[in-house]
Amino acid sequence: MHFNTGYRPEAIPLVERFARVFGEYDTVVTPSASFAGMVRENHPVLAE
C-alpha cells in the first residue's frame, strides 16, 4: 500500500521486515495477485 501510493521511503521498513519474517521459506502463498506482484517486482528494488 505504501509503495503504490507514493510513500516509497515508508515502505522500506516493511520490505525489510517481510524479508526477515519470510526469508527462510521457499514459497509464500497469498490470495492477492497485487501483493504477489509487489513482492516479486518491487521488493528487490526497495531492498537495494
C-alpha distance matrix in Angstrom:
0.0 3.8 5.6 5.3 6.2 8.8 8.5 9.7 12.2 10.1 8.2 11.8 12.9 10.3 11.5 15.0 14.9 13.8 16.7 19.1 18.5 18.6 20.5 23.8 23.0 23.9 21.7 18.5 18.2 15.2 15.6 12.5 13.3 9.9 9.1 12.6 12.3 9.5 11.8 14.8 14.2 12.0 12.6 16.2 15.7 13.7 16.3 19.2
3.8 0.0 3.8 5.6 5.4 6.4 4.9 6.4 8.6 6.5 5.4 9.2 10.7 9.1 10.5 13.6 14.1 13.9 16.4 18.6 18.7 19.3 20.7 24.3 24.1 25.1 23.4 20.4 20.7 18.1 19.0 15.9 16.5 13.0 11.9 15.0 14.3 10.9 12.9 15.9 14.8 11.8 12.2 15.6 14.4 11.9 14.6 17.2
5.6 3.8 0.0 3.8 5.5 5.4 5.2 4.7 8.1 7.8 5.7 8.7 11.3 10.0 10.0 13.4 14.7 14.0 15.9 18.7 19.2 19.2 20.1 23.8 23.5 24.1 22.5 19.9 20.5 18.1 19.2 15.8 15.6 11.9 11.2 13.7 12.2 8.8 11.1 13.5 11.8 8.6 9.8 12.8 11.3 9.3 12.6 14.8
5.3 5.6 3.8 0.0 3.8 5.6 7.4 8.0 11.6 11.1 9.3 12.4 14.9 13.1 13.2 16.8 17.8 16.6 18.6 21.6 21.6 21.2 22.4 25.9 25.2 25.4 23.4 20.7 20.6 17.8 18.1 14.5 14.0 10.2 10.7 13.4 11.5 8.9 12.1 14.1 12.2 10.0 12.1 15.1 13.6 12.4 15.8 17.8
6.2 5.4 5.5 3.8 0.0 3.8 5.9 8.2 11.3 10.5 10.1 13.5 15.7 14.3 15.2 18.5 19.3 18.7 21.0 23.6 23.7 23.8 25.2 28.7 28.1 28.7 26.7 23.8 23.7 20.7 20.8 17.3 17.2 13.4 13.8 16.9 15.3 12.6 15.6 17.8 15.9 13.4 15.1 18.1 16.3 14.6 18.0 19.9
8.8 6.4 5.4 5.6 3.8 0.0 3.8 5.6 8.8 9.1 9.3 12.1 14.8 14.3 14.8 17.8 19.3 19.1 20.9 23.5 24.2 24.4 25.3 29.0 28.8 29.4 27.8 25.2 25.6 22.9 23.5 20.0 19.6 15.8 15.9 18.5 16.6 13.6 16.3 18.2 15.9 12.9 14.6 17.1 14.6 12.9 16.4 17.8
8.5 4.9 5.2 7.4 5.9 3.8 0.0 3.8 5.7 5.4 6.4 9.3 11.5 11.5 12.6 15.1 16.5 16.9 18.8 20.9 21.8 22.5 23.4 27.1 27.3 28.4 27.0 24.4 25.1 22.6 23.6 20.4 20.5 16.8 16.1 18.8 17.4 14.0 15.9 18.4 16.6 13.1 13.8 16.5 14.3 11.7 14.8 16.4
9.7 6.4 4.7 8.0 8.2 5.6 3.8 0.0 3.8 5.4 5.1 6.8 10.0 10.3 10.4 12.8 14.9 15.2 16.5 18.9 20.2 20.7 21.0 24.8 25.2 26.1 25.1 22.8 24.0 21.9 23.4 20.3 20.0 16.5 15.4 17.5 16.0 12.4 13.9 16.0 14.0 10.3 10.9 13.1 10.7 8.1 11.3 12.7
12.2 8.6 8.1 11.6 11.3 8.8 5.7 3.8 0.0 3.8 5.4 5.5 8.1 9.8 10.4 11.7 13.9 15.1 16.2 17.9 19.7 20.8 20.9 24.6 25.6 26.9 26.3 24.1 25.6 23.9 25.7 22.9 22.9 19.5 18.0 20.0 18.9 15.2 15.9 18.3 16.6 12.8 12.4 14.2 12.0 8.7 11.0 12.3
10.1 6.5 7.8 11.1 10.5 9.1 5.4 5.4 3.8 0.0 3.8 5.6 6.6 7.6 9.5 11.0 12.2 13.6 15.4 16.8 18.0 19.4 20.2 23.8 24.6 26.2 25.4 22.8 24.0 22.1 23.8 21.1 21.8 18.5 16.6 19.1 18.6 14.8 15.5 18.5 17.4 13.7 12.9 15.5 14.0 10.5 12.5 14.6
8.2 5.4 5.7 9.3 10.1 9.3 6.4 5.1 5.4 3.8 0.0 3.8 5.7 5.3 6.3 8.8 10.1 10.6 12.5 14.5 15.5 16.4 17.2 20.9 21.3 22.7 21.7 19.2 20.5 18.7 20.6 17.9 18.4 15.3 13.2 15.4 15.0 11.2 11.7 14.8 13.9 10.4 9.4 12.3 11.4 8.0 10.0 12.7
11.8 9.2 8.7 12.4 13.5 12.1 9.3 6.8 5.5 5.6 3.8 0.0 3.9 5.4 5.1 6.2 8.7 9.8 10.6 12.5 14.3 15.3 15.4 19.1 20.2 21.7 21.3 19.3 21.2 20.0 22.4 20.1 20.3 17.5 15.1 16.6 16.3 12.6 12.1 14.8 14.1 10.5 8.6 10.6 9.9 6.1 7.1 9.7
12.9 10.7 11.3 14.9 15.7 14.8 11.5 10.0 8.1 6.6 5.7 3.9 0.0 3.8 5.4 5.0 6.1 8.6 9.8 10.6 12.2 14.1 14.6 18.1 19.4 21.5 21.3 19.0 21.1 20.1 22.6 20.8 21.6 19.1 16.3 17.9 18.3 14.7 13.7 16.8 16.9 13.5 11.0 13.2 13.2 9.5 9.4 12.3
10.3 9.1 10.0 13.1 14.3 14.3 11.5 10.3 9.8 7.6 5.3 5.4 3.8 0.0 3.8 5.4 5.1 6.1 8.6 9.9 10.5 12.0 13.2 16.7 17.4 19.4 18.6 15.9 17.7 16.4 18.9 17.1 18.2 15.9 12.8 14.7 15.5 12.1 11.1 14.6 15.1 12.1 9.7 12.7 13.2 10.0 10.2 13.7
11.5 10.5 10.0 13.2 15.2 14.8 12.6 10.4 10.4 9.5 6.3 5.1 5.4 3.8 0.0 3.8 5.4 5.0 6.2 8.7 10.0 10.5 10.9 14.6 15.3 16.8 16.4 14.3 16.4 15.6 18.5 16.6 17.1 15.0 11.9 12.9 13.4 10.1 8.5 11.5 12.1 9.3 6.3 9.0 10.1 7.2 6.9 10.7
15.0 13.6 13.4 16.8 18.5 17.8 15.1 12.8 11.7 11.0 8.8 6.2 5.0 5.4 3.8 0.0 3.8 5.5 5.1 6.3 8.7 10.1 9.8 13.3 15.0 17.0 17.3 15.6 18.3 18.1 21.2 19.8 20.4 18.6 15.3 16.0 16.7 13.6 11.5 14.1 14.9 12.3 8.8 10.4 11.7 8.8 7.0 10.4
14.9 14.1 14.7 17.8 19.3 19.3 16.5 14.9 13.9 12.2 10.1 8.7 6.1 5.1 5.4 3.8 0.0 3.8 5.3 5.0 6.1 8.5 9.4 12.5 13.9 16.5 16.5 14.4 16.9 16.7 19.8 18.9 20.1 18.6 15.0 16.0 17.5 14.6 12.4 15.5 16.9 14.6 11.2 13.3 15.0 12.1 10.6 14.1
13.8 13.9 14.0 16.6 18.7 19.1 16.9 15.2 15.1 13.6 10.6 9.8 8.6 6.1 5.0 5.5 3.8 0.0 3.8 5.5 5.2 5.9 7.5 10.8 11.3 13.5 13.0 10.7 13.2 13.1 16.4 15.6 16.7 15.6 11.9 12.4 14.3 11.8 9.2 12.3 14.3 12.6 9.2 11.7 13.9 11.8 10.5 14.3
16.7 16.4 15.9 18.6 21.0 20.9 18.8 16.5 16.2 15.4 12.5 10.6 9.8 8.6 6.2 5.1 5.3 3.8 0.0 3.8 5.6 5.4 4.8 8.5 9.9 11.9 12.4 11.2 14.4 15.1 18.7 18.0 18.5 17.6 14.1 13.7 15.2 13.1 9.8 12.0 14.0 12.6 8.9 10.1 12.8 11.2 8.9 12.3
19.1 18.6 18.7 21.6 23.6 23.5 20.9 18.9 17.9 16.8 14.5 12.5 10.6 9.9 8.7 6.3 5.0 5.5 3.8 0.0 3.8 5.8 5.4 8.0 10.3 13.2 14.1 13.0 16.3 17.2 20.8 20.5 21.5 20.7 17.1 16.9 18.8 16.6 13.5 15.8 17.9 16.3 12.6 13.6 16.2 14.2 11.6 14.8
18.5 18.7 19.2 21.6 23.7 24.2 21.8 20.2 19.7 18.0 15.5 14.3 12.2 10.5 10.0 8.7 6.1 5.2 5.6 3.8 0.0 3.8 5.9 7.7 8.9 12.2 12.4 10.8 13.6 14.7 18.2 18.4 19.9 19.6 15.8 15.8 18.3 16.4 13.3 15.9 18.5 17.3 13.8 15.5 18.3 16.3 14.3 17.8
18.6 19.3 19.2 21.2 23.8 24.4 22.5 20.7 20.8 19.4 16.4 15.3 14.1 12.0 10.5 10.1 8.5 5.9 5.4 5.8 3.8 0.0 3.8 5.7 5.6 8.6 8.7 7.4 10.7 12.3 16.1 16.4 17.6 17.7 14.0 13.2 15.9 14.7 11.2 13.3 16.3 15.8 12.5 14.0 17.2 16.0 14.1 17.4
20.5 20.7 20.1 22.4 25.2 25.3 23.4 21.0 20.9 20.2 17.2 15.4 14.6 13.2 10.9 9.8 9.4 7.5 4.8 5.4 5.9 3.8 0.0 3.8 5.6 8.0 9.5 9.5 13.3 15.1 18.9 19.0 19.5 19.5 16.1 14.8 16.8 15.6 11.9 13.2 16.0 15.6 12.1 12.5 15.9 15.1 12.5 15.4
23.8 24.3 23.8 25.9 28.7 29.0 27.1 24.8 24.6 23.8 20.9 19.1 18.1 16.7 14.6 13.3 12.5 10.8 8.5 8.0 7.7 5.7 3.8 0.0 3.8 6.7 9.2 10.2 13.9 16.4 20.2 21.0 21.6 22.1 18.7 17.1 19.5 18.7 15.0 15.9 19.0 19.0 15.7 15.8 19.4 18.8 16.1 18.7
23.0 24.1 23.5 25.2 28.1 28.8 27.3 25.2 25.6 24.6 21.3 20.2 19.4 17.4 15.3 15.0 13.9 11.3 9.9 10.3 8.9 5.6 5.6 3.8 0.0 3.8 5.5 7.0 10.5 13.5 17.2 18.3 18.9 20.0 16.8 14.8 17.5 17.4 13.8 14.4 17.9 18.5 15.6 16.1 19.8 19.6 17.4 20.2
23.9 25.1 24.1 25.4 28.7 29.4 28.4 26.1 26.9 26.2 22.7 21.7 21.5 19.4 16.8 17.0 16.5 13.5 11.9 13.2 12.2 8.6 8.0 6.7 3.8 0.0 3.8 7.0 10.2 13.5 16.9 18.0 17.9 19.4 16.7 14.0 16.4 17.0 13.5 13.2 16.8 18.1 15.7 15.8 19.5 20.0 18.1 20.5
21.7 23.4 22.5 23.4 26.7 27.8 27.0 25.1 26.3 25.4 21.7 21.3 21.3 18.6 16.4 17.3 16.5 13.0 12.4 14.1 12.4 8.7 9.5 9.2 5.5 3.8 0.0 3.8 6.5 9.8 13.2 14.5 14.6 16.4 13.9 11.2 14.1 15.0 11.9 11.8 15.6 17.2 15.2 16.0 19.6 19.9 18.6 21.4
18.5 20.4 19.9 20.7 23.8 25.2 24.4 22.8 24.1 22.8 19.2 19.3 19.0 15.9 14.3 15.6 14.4 10.7 11.2 13.0 10.8 7.4 9.5 10.2 7.0 7.0 3.8 0.0 3.8 6.6 10.3 11.5 12.3 13.8 10.9 8.9 12.3 12.9 10.0 11.0 14.7 15.8 13.8 15.5 18.8 18.6 17.7 21.0
18.2 20.7 20.5 20.6 23.7 25.6 25.1 24.0 25.6 24.0 20.5 21.2 21.1 17.7 16.4 18.3 16.9 13.2 14.4 16.3 13.6 10.7 13.3 13.9 10.5 10.2 6.5 3.8 0.0 3.8 6.9 9.0 10.2 12.5 10.1 8.4 12.1 13.3 11.3 12.3 15.8 17.1 15.8 17.9 20.9 20.8 20.4 23.7
15.2 18.1 18.1 17.8 20.7 22.9 22.6 21.9 23.9 22.1 18.7 20.0 20.1 16.4 15.6 18.1 16.7 13.1 15.1 17.2 14.7 12.3 15.1 16.4 13.5 13.5 9.8 6.6 3.8 0.0 3.8 5.4 7.5 9.5 7.3 6.7 10.4 11.4 10.5 12.0 15.0 16.0 15.2 17.9 20.3 19.9 20.3 23.7
15.6 19.0 19.2 18.1 20.8 23.5 23.6 23.4 25.7 23.8 20.6 22.4 22.6 18.9 18.5 21.2 19.8 16.4 18.7 20.8 18.2 16.1 18.9 20.2 17.2 16.9 13.2 10.3 6.9 3.8 0.0 3.8 6.6 9.1 8.3 8.4 11.5 12.9 13.0 14.3 16.8 17.9 17.8 20.6 22.7 22.4 23.2 26.5
12.5 15.9 15.8 14.5 17.3 20.0 20.4 20.3 22.9 21.1 17.9 20.1 20.8 17.1 16.6 19.8 18.9 15.6 18.0 20.5 18.4 16.4 19.0 21.0 18.3 18.0 14.5 11.5 9.0 5.4 3.8 0.0 3.8 5.4 5.3 6.4 8.7 9.9 10.9 12.4 14.2 15.1 15.5 18.5 20.1 19.8 21.1 24.3
13.3 16.5 15.6 14.0 17.2 19.6 20.5 20.0 22.9 21.8 18.4 20.3 21.6 18.2 17.1 20.4 20.1 16.7 18.5 21.5 19.9 17.6 19.5 21.6 18.9 17.9 14.6 12.3 10.2 7.5 6.6 3.8 0.0 3.8 5.4 5.0 6.1 8.5 9.9 10.4 11.8 13.4 14.6 17.1 18.5 18.9 20.4 23.2
9.9 13.0 11.9 10.2 13.4 15.8 16.8 16.5 19.5 18.5 15.3 17.5 19.1 15.9 15.0 18.6 18.6 15.6 17.6 20.7 19.6 17.7 19.5 22.1 20.0 19.4 16.4 13.8 12.5 9.5 9.1 5.4 3.8 0.0 3.8 5.4 5.0 6.1 8.7 9.8 10.3 11.1 12.6 15.5 16.2 16.4 18.4 21.1
9.1 11.9 11.2 10.7 13.8 15.9 16.1 15.4 18.0 16.6 13.2 15.1 16.3 12.8 11.9 15.3 15.0 11.9 14.1 17.1 15.8 14.0 16.1 18.7 16.8 16.7 13.9 10.9 10.1 7.3 8.3 5.3 5.4 3.8 0.0 3.8 5.4 5.0 6.2 8.5 9.9 10.1 10.5 13.7 15.0 14.6 16.1 19.2
12.6 15.0 13.7 13.4 16.9 18.5 18.8 17.5 20.0 19.1 15.4 16.6 17.9 14.7 12.9 16.0 16.0 12.4 13.7 16.9 15.8 13.2 14.8 17.1 14.8 14.0 11.2 8.9 8.4 6.7 8.4 6.4 5.0 5.4 3.8 0.0 3.8 5.4 5.2 6.1 8.5 9.9 10.1 12.6 14.6 14.9 15.9 18.8
12.3 14.3 12.2 11.5 15.3 16.6 17.4 16.0 18.9 18.6 15.0 16.3 18.3 15.5 13.4 16.7 17.5 14.3 15.2 18.8 18.3 15.9 16.8 19.5 17.5 16.4 14.1 12.3 12.1 10.4 11.5 8.7 6.1 5.0 5.4 3.8 0.0 3.8 5.5 5.1 5.7 7.7 9.3 11.4 12.6 13.6 15.2 17.6
9.5 10.9 8.8 8.9 12.6 13.6 14.0 12.4 15.2 14.8 11.2 12.6 14.7 12.1 10.1 13.6 14.6 11.8 13.1 16.6 16.4 14.7 15.6 18.7 17.4 17.0 15.0 12.9 13.3 11.4 12.9 9.9 8.5 6.1 5.0 5.4 3.8 0.0 3.8 5.5 5.4 5.2 6.5 9.5 10.3 10.4 12.4 15.0
11.8 12.9 11.1 12.1 15.6 16.3 15.9 13.9 15.9 15.5 11.7 12.1 13.7 11.1 8.5 11.5 12.4 9.2 9.8 13.5 13.3 11.2 11.9 15.0 13.8 13.5 11.9 10.0 11.3 10.5 13.0 10.9 9.9 8.7 6.2 5.2 5.5 3.8 0.0 3.8 5.8 5.8 5.0 7.7 9.8 10.0 10.7 13.7
14.8 15.9 13.5 14.1 17.8 18.2 18.4 16.0 18.3 18.5 14.8 14.8 16.8 14.6 11.5 14.1 15.5 12.3 12.0 15.8 15.9 13.3 13.2 15.9 14.4 13.2 11.8 11.0 12.3 12.0 14.3 12.4 10.4 9.8 8.5 6.1 5.1 5.5 3.8 0.0 3.8 6.2 6.4 7.4 9.7 11.2 11.8 14.0
14.2 14.8 11.8 12.2 15.9 15.9 16.6 14.0 16.6 17.4 13.9 14.1 16.9 15.1 12.1 14.9 16.9 14.3 14.0 17.9 18.5 16.3 16.0 19.0 17.9 16.8 15.6 14.7 15.8 15.0 16.8 14.2 11.8 10.3 9.9 8.5 5.7 5.4 5.8 3.8 0.0 3.8 6.2 6.8 7.5 9.6 11.2 12.8
12.0 11.8 8.6 10.0 13.4 12.9 13.1 10.3 12.8 13.7 10.4 10.5 13.5 12.1 9.3 12.3 14.6 12.6 12.6 16.3 17.3 15.8 15.6 19.0 18.5 18.1 17.2 15.8 17.1 16.0 17.9 15.1 13.4 11.1 10.1 9.9 7.7 5.2 5.8 6.2 3.8 0.0 3.8 5.5 5.2 6.3 8.6 10.4
12.6 12.2 9.8 12.1 15.1 14.6 13.8 10.9 12.4 12.9 9.4 8.6 11.0 9.7 6.3 8.8 11.2 9.2 8.9 12.6 13.8 12.5 12.1 15.7 15.6 15.7 15.2 13.8 15.8 15.2 17.8 15.5 14.6 12.6 10.5 10.1 9.3 6.5 5.0 6.4 6.2 3.8 0.0 3.8 5.4 5.1 5.9 8.8
16.2 15.6 12.8 15.1 18.1 17.1 16.5 13.1 14.2 15.5 12.3 10.6 13.2 12.7 9.0 10.4 13.3 11.7 10.1 13.6 15.5 14.0 12.5 15.8 16.1 15.8 16.0 15.5 17.9 17.9 20.6 18.5 17.1 15.5 13.7 12.6 11.4 9.5 7.7 7.4 6.8 5.5 3.8 0.0 3.8 5.5 5.1 6.6
15.7 14.4 11.3 13.6 16.3 14.6 14.3 10.7 12.0 14.0 11.4 9.9 13.2 13.2 10.1 11.7 15.0 13.9 12.8 16.2 18.3 17.2 15.9 19.4 19.8 19.5 19.6 18.8 20.9 20.3 22.7 20.1 18.5 16.2 15.0 14.6 12.6 10.3 9.8 9.7 7.5 5.2 5.4 3.8 0.0 3.8 5.5 5.7
13.7 11.9 9.3 12.4 14.6 12.9 11.7 8.1 8.7 10.5 8.0 6.1 9.5 10.0 7.2 8.8 12.1 11.8 11.2 14.2 16.3 16.0 15.1 18.8 19.6 20.0 19.9 18.6 20.8 19.9 22.4 19.8 18.9 16.4 14.6 14.9 13.6 10.4 10.0 11.2 9.6 6.3 5.1 5.5 3.8 0.0 3.8 5.5
16.3 14.6 12.6 15.8 18.0 16.4 14.8 11.3 11.0 12.5 10.0 7.1 9.4 10.2 6.9 7.0 10.6 10.5 8.9 11.6 14.3 14.1 12.5 16.1 17.4 18.1 18.6 17.7 20.4 20.3 23.2 21.1 20.4 18.4 16.1 15.9 15.2 12.4 10.7 11.8 11.2 8.6 5.9 5.1 5.5 3.8 0.0 3.8
19.2 17.2 14.8 17.8 19.9 17.8 16.4 12.7 12.3 14.6 12.7 9.7 12.3 13.7 10.7 10.4 14.1 14.3 12.3 14.8 17.8 17.4 15.4 18.7 20.2 20.5 21.4 21.0 23.7 23.7 26.5 24.3 23.2 21.1 19.2 18.8 17.6 15.0 13.7 14.0 12.8 10.4 8.8 6.6 5.7 5.5 3.8 0.0
